[in-house]
Amino acid sequence: MRYPQGGGLTSERQAFREALRLEAAGWFAEGLTNQVIAKRLRVSERSVQRWRRTWREGGRRALRSSGPMCRPKIGPEQFAVLEAELDKGPIAHGWPDQTWTLARIQAVIRRRLRVSLSIAAVYLRFPRDAGSGDRGSDGSHERSPDDACTAKISAGVA
């Protein structure tokens, strides 16, 4: 189970759930009902139904864990491309001013790198820099509704 805050199952819990699914697969082959399997494994019948459908379609291999859920990574080559794109400035990408917002960086990443990151993931990868110099002519910060905060690319990728 995944949570909006970026949590989820630990690797130990993932392995435990995989073991349950594989144990259920043996009982599917023996012909036990979903109700009996759910009771033995102390899980919901709905989970057993999903596992059985997956097992019918792909066998035991389909019940194996697909690995940890994680944020998409931006590799060093992609990061270099992103830095070059951001160095061009927001105006070159069609925005009316010279302020990089998280939403704008997210859009450049999606368009140029074809990687989908949430605003939160962009925020975690690109530390906030309140003193970035992104100020209006009167010295105040110019912020738009899509502005989570101004961000500036740092030397590394989180």
N, C-alpha and C positions, 0 to 999 in steps of 0.2 A: 504494500500500500504506500502510495506517495502522498506527501503533504505539500500544501502551497508554500510552506516556509523552506522547502528544499530538503526535508527529512525523508525518511523511508526506512526500509529494512536494513539492518546491519548485515554484514556478510555472513555472520553466524545464523541469523534468522533466515536469511535467504537460503542457506544450505539446509537448514531444518525444514523449511517449506518444500524444498526440492525433494528431500528424503520422503516427506509425506506423499508427495505426488507420485514418486516412483513406487512406493509401497502400495498405493492405490492402484497403480497400473497392474501389479501382480494380481490383485483381487479382481480387476476388470477382466483379465484373461480367465480367471476362475469362474466368472459369471455372477459374482456377488452383486446385490442391488446397491444403488446409490445410498439408500437409507442405512443399510448395514455398514457400509464403508464409512459414511459420515459419522456414525456412532462410534465405530472402532477408533477412528482418527481424531475424534472430537473436533470436527469442523462442520460447516454448514453443508446441507445437501446441495445447495446451489454451487458451492465450490466444487463438490464432487461431480456435479453435472458438467461444469465447464471443463474439468480435467478429463472426464470421459470423452467429451466431444473432441478435445485436443488429441487425446490418445487414439481415438478412431481415425482421425485425419492424418496423424503423423507418427503414431507409435510412441514408444518410450522416449525416444530422442526428443520428440516435441514437448515432453513434460520437463525436460531439463531446464535449468535456469539460463536465461539469456545474458546473465552477468549483471553487474551493478548498473543501476540507473545513474547517469551522471550528466553533467552539463556538457554540451558540445565543446570541443577544444579548438582553440585557434593556434595552429602550429607556428613556428618561427617564420616560415616562408609567407604564410597568410598574414602574420602580424606585420611583416615588412611591407606587404602590399597595402594593408590598412593604414600604416603610418604614412605611406606615400599619398594615399587618397586623402587622409586628414590634413596633410601638409598643404594640399591644394586650397583648403579652406571651405567653409560652408557655402559661400556664394557660388563657387565652382560646381557645387552639387545642387544648386537651385534654391537655396534658402536666402531670404532677404537681408540677413545680417551676418556678422562674423562671429557669432556665438555658437560653440559646440555644446549641444545638450545631449543628455543620454539618449533621448528619443532619436535625435539626428544621427548619433554614432551608431545606434541600433539599425537605423535604416541603411546606412552606408555598409555595415557588415552584411546585412541581408542582401542588398543589391549586388555588392561587389564580390563578396566571398561566398555567397549562397549558403550562409550559416544562419540559423534562426536562434537568436538569443533573446531572453526576456530583458526588460529594463533592469531587473534586479541582477541578472548575470552580467550585464554590461557594467553596472555599478561596481560589482565585485572585482571585475577585471581591470577597470580603469578608475583608480582612486580619485576621490574628489579633491579638487584643488581650488579652494576659495580665493586664493590670491593669483588666479591665472591671468589676470589682466583683461578679462572679458567684461569690460565696463562700457557703459554708454558715454556719450559726449559730456554729460553732466556729472560723471563719476559714479553714478548709481549702477547697480546690477540691472540689466535688462532681462526680464524673465517672461517667458511665454507660458500658456497653459500646459503645454506638453513638456515643460521643463521640470525634470525631477531635481536636477542640480546641474551646474556647469561642470564639465569634466575635461580633463586634459590627459593625453596619453603619457604614461610614465615609461620608464625604460624597459619594464618587463611585463610578462603576462602572468596573471595569477593562476 
